[in-house]
Amino acid sequence: MSFIPITSVVIGPEEEAAVLEVLRSGKLAQGPVVAELERSFAELCGVPHAVAVSNGTVALVAALEALGLGPGDEVITTPFSFAATLNAILESGATVRFADIRDDFTIDPESVRALVNERTKAIMPVHLYGLPADMPALTAIAEAAGVRIVEDAAQAHGARIGDRAVGSFGVGCFSLYATKNLQCGEGGLITTADDAVADRLRLLRNQGMRVRYQYEVPGHNWRLTDLQAAIAVPQVGRLAATTARRAANAERLTAGLAGLPGLATPTVPEGRGHVWHQYTVRIGADAPLTRDDLGKRLEQAEIGYGLYYPRLMHHYDCYVGHPRIAADATPRAESAATQVLSLPVHQHLSEGEVDRIVAAVRGPSMPDLAIIGAGIMGANHGRVARTVPDLTVTTVCDPDIDRAAALAKSIGAGYTSSVDDAIAAADAVVLATPSETHGELGERILRSGRDLLIEKPIATSVADARRLIDVAEQQDRILMVGHVERFNPVVTELLQLVDDPISLEIARVGPYPNRALADVVLDLMIHDVDLARAVTGAEIVEHRSMTRVVRSDEQDLACALLMFDNGVVANVTASRISQNKVRRITLTQRANCVVADLLRQQVEVHRIEHSEYLSEGGVRYRQSGLVEIPFLSQHGEPLMHELRHFADCVVNRRQPAVSGADGLAALEVCLGIRDSALAG
């Protein structure tokens, strides 16, 4: 499988012949070939003048100097661009003001309008990714304010708004860098309809000379060579075909990626012509995978991608606090920088390669699930599975066929009383039957070649649990245990805050009358034993416990003291007879105390800043501190995150966060807690 790059630079026979002709002429510097490039590009843009310069950044710098901008002036632009946009303004001596962007990533005219003042001398829209900004609106603002427009069209060769090309609304600045739609390795072009601006640009690029050794203004060496122009000239004639090919690839990508949850494909506003320098998607907060996850998936598929741009220009350390950068609020641009990812769209892609890109982004198909067990937990899995995009429950299985039928009807699945039929109808299985059946049914499922999410506990005996782990390894199957609290958003946040734990307190109490058929240790406390292992990152080496039977044949109340091999101590309480429902984790560390409330979905970080005794005997004292409440990085029902994680493990053949070994470890401890309490 060959690598698909984000861009591809191909030098064809026309370019080779043109370069060879220049080499043989002996005239390599700026000359007739540069003049031909300027003529043909000016014609393309519908303006009388195109001035070739050494690169795209110089094009911006030269345009600002030709317009006379300097200290005290302000230029309004977008913060969501390549740093050349910002650097050029700073080089002119002007101050940079940032307007926010629209959803199409181009500068928002209304945000520009709000920034215009008596110091504003220019507006610099960026035709990002090859999509023109809203030039009619921006032109109206500029004309009303009496300011100039400098178009950063580095990525937008040939882009149009109605019947006008970009670069014709103001002073247009184009890059001819090697990866651009029109390129010569390094180079730039400036377009204008203003004769005086064009004349000054030609003076500035040639050391201020119109005639050799007659200096009219202090100038620069900004010239382009005929060697470089020879590469670009043939491409001007092919630019329409290049753009059409890129547009066809973009259309195929958009069609293939339609309907993916949380992924927004690029749109083209009416009246604007996109030239598809980049095809940039947006990965929203509701996507089933992060931008980093998508990048890793593309890397595994041997497909290049780009992040254009991962941060706003002025958020880099070298710009922070700069006296001529106004850090205007641009929330939409800040959001875009965390979400954008560009896919290959260049003209050298085959249809098969475009389809390969689509397949990689979409990822392997989600597994079809069978749910075995239509009781309370089976019904919960069925209900929540419907909320996971592309995850389908094909079959519900239960020995009570009426119960299976009722659940199946509610989620649009088939039903059966045959375990073997259910296994055959799915790629993966959720086993939500009574725990005493887990050993036998789990083994049947794994030996049938199906991946398995088994409700906790993994089994009722250590021997059964070990056998399930062995069979999963032999069959190369995913075995995940349903310790669902691992996927609680509050627990996810808590795990990020673990630093130097000393002790842990976990309480899971409440009125659970419908759960009295199982003992409280294997039913409730096992969740928290698993959480304690996850939070401490250590193994339990010793435990003390007591249980009590209150109103059932099984234990209703259990308390356990757990000692870990890293010295951490945990106190765990589980009760189903309390009239007050509590689900809380308190983590004491050397630097702070973290309280995670699983009911309120809130995490608090407590830090003592000061303490003092108020009396000589030390009876009374006062403490003061800070309480931080961090935002949760994810939201939603824990079971949804668990099912999504299981599906991802099945699709990508990853080890689950709660493996069979984790389930076994929690089971061994809980059986020890229960048995020692009964013996004591």
Secondary structure, DSSP 8 states (H G I E B T S, - for coil): ---B-S------HHHHHHHHHHHHHT--SSSHHHHHHHHHHHHHHT-SEEEEES-HHHHHHHHHHHTT--TT-EEEE-SSS-HHHHHHHHHHT-EEEE--B-TTSSB-HHHHHHH--TTEEEEE-B-GGG----HHHHHHHHHHHT-EEEEE-TT-TT-EETTEETTSSSEEEEE--TTSSS--SS-EEEEES-HHHHHHHHHHHBTTEEETTEE-S---B----HHHHHHHHHHHHHHHHHHHHHHHHHHHHHHHHTT-TTEE-----TTEE---S-EEEEE-TTSSS-HHHHHHHHHHTTB--B-S-SS-GGGSTTTTT-TTB-----HHHHHHHTTEEEE---TT--HHHHHHHHHHHH-S---EEEEE--SHHHHHHHHHHTTSTT-EEEEEE-SSHHHHHHHHHHHT-EEES-HHHHHHT-SEEEE-S-GGGHHHHHHHHHHTT-EEEEESSS-SSHHHHHHHHHHHHHHT--EEEE-GGGG-HHHHHHHHH-SSEEEEEEEEEEE-GGGTTS-HIIIIIHHHHHHHHHHHTS-EEEEEEEEE-SSSSS--EEEEEEEETTS-EEEEEEESEEEEEEEEEEEEESS-EEEEETTTTEEEEEEEEEEEESSTTSS-EEEEEEEE----S--S-HHHHHHHHHHHHHHHT---SSBHHHHHHHHHHHHHHHHHHHH-
